[in-house]
Amino acid sequence: MAGLALTGVAAVAPATSAQAAPAGGGVYDAASSSQPDRFKKLPNLHKGKLTLPEPGAKGRTFESGTVASPKVFQGTLASASEFPYIVGIVTSFQDGPDYYWYWCTGTIIAPNKVLTAAHCTADGPGTTRVIAGKDQLFDSNGQIIGGSGFVAEVGSTWTHPGWNIADQYENPYSPIVDDVSVLTLKQNLPSAYTPVSLSAQGDQSPYVAGTAAQIAGYGVTSSDDAAPDSRLRKATVPMQSNEVCDDTGLYLADRMICAGSGTDTTPRSDTCGGDSGGPLLVNGVQVGITDWGFEPCGSSPGYYERLSYYNNSIKADLTRPPLVNADWSGDGHTDLITRDTAGNLRLYYGAGFANNGDGGFYMDQQIGNGWNIFSRVFRVYNWNGDKKPSIMAMKPSGELFIYDTDGKGNFVGGARKIGTGWQGFTALMVTNNWLGNNRPSLMVRKSNGDLVRYTSNGAGGWENPFGTKIGSGWNGFNLFLTPGAWKGDGREVLIGRTSTGDLKMYQSDSKGGWTNPFGTKIGGGWGGFKNIMVPGDWSGDNMMDMLGVDSSGRMRLYTTNGYGQWIDSSGAVIGTGWGGFNLVF
């Protein structure tokens, strides 16, 4: 293997690596739809339509038990069974009529958690799949090889808050800092794919210069490789001293390490494009995350995030309560959808990281038109028992329709009418798991203030088609929010806004009743907001956030600790120009 590992920024060749400062002066301007063109800077990027496999087992657990070991640029081919904790991370996306795809490497640290580099997940839009058990990801035509392994979807992500992606785009010579992410999967990986051990917090013993380390990943074998040569490879490289590593001026000794050696005339084993996010190992323990390097691959040591610095922050994500993100495209990041006065639906991709220089937005594109015929439009998750998002829409006549998707951002099957007579309700909201059975419910308010629940049967129909009354006296609220398990205990809540601008939270007992039937005040001063949303995690800390569009059309971000307490209740402005939409959901 050889040299450039980072799929976002190379430390050399500034003519190709430099980026203009983010559009909008650091806040995303929805009115002008300004957006960075970052994905076209991604190395390892391939143009063309990649068919991503559906989740689940794909045959035998590992592609092979052993493989031959011919020399491959100072490295050897490897078997996935030799590294049962290494996975491929593949992302596909569309920009207008064009399709693109790219990939990285990661390591399993828990049955539903994968460690990788932040630039592998929070530096591009699209649909992502995590693929375990493969000796090779792609065939010569650039399509994923089937017949073995396991495929998982990404449900949410955590990214280190210090990742300086915005600085990197403003100044390509700035050090790359805290490039670390953890992916939470929608389904556990089978037990055959065992987690890797991580270097302990503060343990510096693996980083002594001259220590033999092992690198492995699905990367290409040269900076100039045009073909997607994605076979799993391994090599042994020496750890280097801080003095050698700091020769670049981009090195931070407390959180980085470099390993390998070479010159332009005598290249040595190294990581390359596609290996990003993969492991640097000493005696089978992961001590680093493949991060960045110089072109051409193998011309100098490769640079890695030092896990003795990040162990505690990584493991903190293992105990965070699960949440469901409003993810439209299938990359585990919350996305927003808007409707304008002409009836156009527009998708605003979330980057999964609010500190990206654009308030957490990545790009936007139109996904529909003619939606002004509906008086209500909203999203629902897993209505059909497929763990995919859908859009429900109600006509003024009271007819209710559902538009299903493939979980990758595309509508499938057209409109399907699922009910009539819904025009008489004065409020309508969606919960994902009100009864603790992983089935969504529609909650409606009658004109007399009664609250009624209608629950999915898990197959696209209704469990209780005549509804179940769950409360009365709800006419005192002018807006409702259903954020899921707001308190992090698995029990869903309903939040109402009063006429005085207070937010009151009511929690389900997961049995059809309430844990606090009189409500709990969780905030004040919310009366001036045109729109409030709780779409999951926006900031990138894998904890619940709230978004609000104020009277000036500014979008503001309010973060929580995942257990119902505010981290930042001041509301940082992350976007402008949102007042022109009649729906943001």
N, C-alpha and C positions, 0 to 999 in steps of 0.2 A: 504494500500500500504506500501511498505517497501523499504529500503536502497540504493542499487547501481543504480545511474541514468545514469552515463556516459557510452556511448557506445564505448569509445576509451581508457580511462585510468581509472583505479581504484587507489585510494590513498593508498590502502593496498595491501597485497599479491604480493610483488615485484617479486616473482618467476614466476608468470603468467603475470604480467603487464609489466615487463621490456622489452625494445626493444633495439636491436643493433642500433648503429648510422646509419643514412641513407647511402645507397650505393652511391658511386661516389663522396664522399667528399663534398656533398652539391650541385653538379650539375649532372644532369642526363646524363649518358653515353649511347647514342643511339647505338654506335658501338658494345658495349658488351651486350646491352639489360639488364643491371643490373637494378633491381627494388626491392623496399621494399616489404615484404610479409605482409603488415600491415592488410589486410582484415581478415586474419586468427586470428588476435588478437581481433577482434570486439566481445565484449559480445553481447548477444541477437542474435547472428548469427545462422541461421538455414541452413542446407544443404538440397538441393532439389530444384526442379524447381517450381517456383511460377508463376502462370499465372496472369499477371497484366491486369486490365481492361482498355479498351479504354476510352478516355476522354468523358465527357458529363454526363447528368443526368441519374440516374440509377433507377428511380421510384420515390416514395414519397420523399419529401425533407429530412425528418428526419425518422430514423428507427422506433421510437416510440415517443409518447408524454410524457409518464411517465413510470417509471420502479419501481419495488419493491426495497426495500433497505435492503437486508440482510447484516449482518456484513461480511466483507471481509477483514480480517487482519487489524482491526482498521479503516477500511474505508467502504464506501458504493458504490454500483453500481450507475451509473449516466446515464442520458439520454443526447444524443447529442443536443436535443432541449433546454436543460437547459444551455448548453455551446455552443451556435451557432457559436462561434469563434474558437473552438478547432477542429483541423484536425489531421488525421494520415498521416505520411510521410513514404512511403514504397519503398524500393529499392531492386531490383533484379539484379544479375550479374552472369556471367559465367567465370570460370577460367579453360581453357582447356576443359576436358569432364565434369567438375563438375559445379553444379549450387548452388548459395547461395542467401539468402535474409535476410533482417533485417528491423527494423522499428523504428520510433521515433514519437514524438508528436510535434505539432506546433500551433501557434495562428494566426488568420487572423488579419492583421492591415490595409488592404485596399483591395478592390475587387480583385486585382491581386497580392497581396503581403502577404507572410507568414513569420512570425518570428519564428526562431528556434535556436538550438545550432549549432555552426560551425561544430562540429564533426558529426552531422547528415547529412551533405551535402558535406563537403570538405575533408572527411576522408575515401573515398571509391568510387569505380567506379560503373557503372551500369545504370539501367533505373529506374527512380523515378516517383512515382505518389503521388499526394496530394489528400486525400480522406476526404470529409466533410460529416457531417450528419449521422455518423455511431455510434451506441452503441457498436458495436464489429467489429473489422477489419477482423479477421480470424476465420475459422471454425476449428474443431478438427483435420482436415487433413492438416492444414496449408495453406488453400486457402482463398482468399479474398471473403467475403460474399457479394452477390449481392442483388438486390431488392430495394435498397434505396440509397439516398445520391447523391453526385456529385463527379466526378473524374476530376482532372486537371493535365496537364503536366507542367513541369518546363522549362522555357525558358532561364533564366540566374540567377546568384546568386551574392550576395554581402556578403563578409566576412570581419569582423573587421580586419584591417591590423596588429593589435597587437597580434592576436591569435598565441600562442607560441607552435604550434604543433611540430615543429622540436625539441625544447627543451625537450618536453615531451618524445619523443622517445629516446633521448640521455640520459635523466635522469628522471626516473619515479617518483622521489620525487620532481620534480620542480612544483611550483604552476601552476595551469591551469588558463591562463589569456585570457580575451577578447574572450571567446568562444561564439561568436554571429554571426548569419547569417540571411539574408533576401532572400527568394526565390521569384523571379518574375515569375508569371504563364503565360502560353501562352493564356489562356482564363480567363476572369473575372468569379469569382464565383457568383452564383445567389444572389440577395439581401437578401434572407432569412438568409444567413450566414453573420451575422453582425460583423464588426471589433470590437476588444476589445480596451478599453482605456488603455493607457500606463501611468505609473507614470511619472510625469513631471521632466524635467532635474533639478537636485539639490534638489528635494523635499525629505527630510529625514523623514517626519512624519510617513510614513507607517512602518518604520523599528524599532520602539521602542520595546525593549524587552518585551515579554508578549503579544504583539498584536496578535489577532487571525487572522490567514491567512488560505487560502484554496489552496490545491494542487489538480490537476486533470490531468489525462493522460491515455494513452492506455497501460501502462506498465504491466509487470508480477507482481505477488504477492510475489515472493521470489527470492533471488539470485540463488536458485537451480532449479527454474522452467525450465523444458525441453520443455514443451508444450507451444505453442504460445498463452497464455491466454491474449488476447488483448482487453478485455472489458473495456469500459470507466469507471473509478472510480474517486471518490473524497474523500477528508478527510480534517479535520481541524487540523492545527498544530500551535504551538506558535512560534513567532519570538524569536530568541535568541540574546543575547548581543554580542558585538564584542569580549569581553573577553572569552565567551564560545566558539564562533566560531573559535577564534585564537588558541585554544588548539592544533590544528593540526600542526601549523607552516606553513600551506599552504594557509593561509587566507589573503586576501588583503581587508581591511575594506572599502576602497573607492569604490570598484567595486564588492564586493561580499556580500552576506548575508547568514546566515544559519537559518533553521527553523525545528522544531520538536525536539524530545528528545527520548532517549532510551538507553538501555544497551544490552549487549549480552544475559543477562538472562531475561530482560524485554523489548522486542522490542516494538516500538511505530510506529504510522502511519508515513509513509515516502514514497518518490518516489523510483522507482526501474527501472530496465532495460526496455526500451521502452517508459518511461515517459520523457526521455531527450528531451529538446527543448520545453516542455510544460510550463504552467504558474504557478507562485506563485501569488496569488490574495489577495488583501485586499479590502473589500467592493466592489468587482466586478471590481476593477482596477488591471491590471497586474503590479506587482512591481518586478518580478524576472523571470528568465528563468531557468528551471531545468537543472542542469549541472553535478555535481559529488557528490560522497559520499563514504561510507565505506561498506564493506561486513562484515556480512550479512545485507541485507536490514532491516532497522529499528533499527539497533544497535547504531546509533548515529544520530544527526541532518543531514539533507540533505543540500547541498550547491547550491546556485543559483546566477546567474549573477544579479547585482543590476541595475534595469532599470533607476533609477535616474541618473546613471552615463552614460548610453548609449542612452538615449532618442534622443538627437540631432543627433548623428551619424546614428541611425536607421532611423529617419524620413528624413534624407538627401537622402536616397535611394528612397524615394517616388517620388522625383521630377527629378530623372536622366532620360535622354532620353532613349527610348527603343533601343535595339540592337539585332541582330540575331547572336547567337554564332554558330560556326562550330561544333555543337554537333552531334556526330555520335551515341552515345549509349542511349541518352534520359534522362540525368540527369541535363541538363542545363549548363554543362561545355563544353568549347571548347576542342576538340580532334584533333589530327593530324594524317594524313595517309601518309605513305611513300611507294615508289616503289623502289626496288633494281634492280641491273643489271640482276638478274635471273627472274624478272617479278613478284616477290612476293609483295603482299600488306600487310602492317603491320599497325595496329592501335595502336597509343600511347594515352592512356587515359589521359586526363587532370584532375587534382585534383580540379580545380576551385580556386586554391590558390597558388600563386607562391612562398610564403614563407614557403612551407611545408618541406624544407630541400632537395628537389630534383628538384628545379626549377619549380615546378608546375606539374611535371609528376607523374603519379601514378603507372601504369603498362603498359605492351604492349603485344600484341598477334597477330599472323598472321590471316588475314581475307580473303586471296585469293591468287591465283597463276595464272601464265599464262598471266599476264597483259602486258608482253613485246611485244605482237602483236599489241599494240596500240601506235600510235605516240603522241597522246594527251589523258590525263586522268585528270578529274577535277570533283569537287563536285558542285551540284546545289541543292537549297532548294525550296520545295513547287512547283516543276514543274507540278505535277499532281493536285494541289489544295488541297493536303492532309497534308500540314505543316510537311512534312517528308523530310529527305535528300535523295538524289540519287547520283549515280556516272554516268557521261557521259564519253564516250570513243570513240575516232575516230581512225579508221584504216588508214594506209597510202594511201589506195585507196579512202579515203574521206567518207566512210560510218560512220555514227554517230549512236551510240547505247546508250541506257539508262538502268541502272540497279537500280531498285527501292528497297527500304528497308521498314521495318515495323516501323521505328522510334525507334527501340530498339537495333539497331546494327546488324540486320540480313537482308541479301538479300532475296527478295521474287520475284518469277515469272520469273527469268532468264533475259537474254538480250532481249531488244526490239529495233529494228531498227527504228530510227525516222527521218532519213535524209540521203542524198547522196550529193556528190559534195563539201564537206567541206575542201578538201585538198588544195585548192587554196588560203586560207587565211594565212596571215603572223602572225597573233595574234588572240587569242580567249580568252574571259573572260566572267564571269557571274555576273549579277546584280540581286538583289532580288526584287527590287521594283522601277525600273527606272521611270515608268510612274505614280507612286502613286496609282496603282490599286492592289497592293499586288501580282502581277504576275512577275515571273522572266524573264529576257531577256538574250540572248546570244549576246555579242557585238563582232564583228569581224573586222579586218583590212584587206583591200585588198592590193595587191602589189603596187597599185598606191597611197596608203595612205588614201583612203576613209574609213570612219568608218560607219558600217552598224549594225542596231539593228534587232534582231529576237526575238519576244516576245511570251511566252507561252499563250495559250488560257485558261489556268486554268484547263484543263482536259487532259493534256498529249500531246496535239497537238500544232499547231502554229496559232497565231493570224494573222500574216503577213508572210506567207511562202516564199515570194519573198524578204523579208527584207525591211528595211526603212533606207535610208541614213541619218545620223545625223551629219556628219562632214567630213572634208578633211584635208590633210596636216599632218597626224598622223605618217608619216614615221620617224620622229625625235626621236621616243621612242624605247627603246630596251626591255622594260618590262612594264606590266600594272598590276594595283591592283584595285580591286573593293570592298572597305571596307564597303559599305552601307552608312548610313547617318553619314559621318565623322564629320560634324559640329553640329550634335545633333538636327537638325531642321526638320528631316524627309525626307530631300531631299538627294538622293544618289549621290555619286561622283565617278569619275574615276581618278586614279592617274597614271601618266606615269613617267618613269625614262628616263632622257636624256642621251646622250653619255658622258656627263661630270659628271654624277652621281647626278644631281639635281632631286628632286621629284616635279612634278607640278600637282596640283589638279584642276579638272574641275567638276563643280557641275551641276546636272540636275535641271531644273525648275519644274520637275514632270509633264510636259506637252509635252515632246519631244524635248525641247530646252535646253539652257544653261543659268545659272545665271552669269557666268564669262567666256565667250567664248575664252578669251585669256589666261586663266589659272592663277593660283596663286602658286608661289613657296612656298613649305612647308618644304623643307629640302635640304641639300647638303651632299656630301661625301658618297653617296650610291653606287658608281660604283663598289666597291670591293665585293659586296654581290652576292653570287651564287643564292640565293633564297630569296625572300621577301614575306611575307604573312600578311594579316590583317584579322584574323579569328574571330574577336569579342573581348571578354574579356578573357585574360589569367591570369592576376595578381590576380583577385578576387575582384576588386573594382567596378565591373559592369559598366565599361567604356571601350571604344575602346582601343585596344593595337595593336602594330605592332611587328612582329617577323622577324628576318633576320638571314640567315645562311651565315657567312662570309667566306673568302677564306681559313681559317684554319679549317672549319667544325664546328665552334662554333655557337650555336644558341643564339641570343641576344634578349632581351626584351626591347621594347620602349613603354612607357605608355603615355596616353593622359588623359585630363580632360573630355572627352566625347563631347567636343565642338570644336575639331580641334586644340587645343593647347597642346603642349607636357608638360608632367609632368617630365618624365625622358627621355631625348634625348641622354643619354650617352650609353645606350645599355648594361644593366647588362647581363652577361653570365649565361644562365640557362641550358645549355647542351653542350655536346661535341660529336664528332663522327658522325655528320650529313652530312659530305661531301661525304659519300659513297653512298648516295641515288641520283638517277637521277630525282626523284620527291618528293617533300614534299608539301602536300596540305591539 
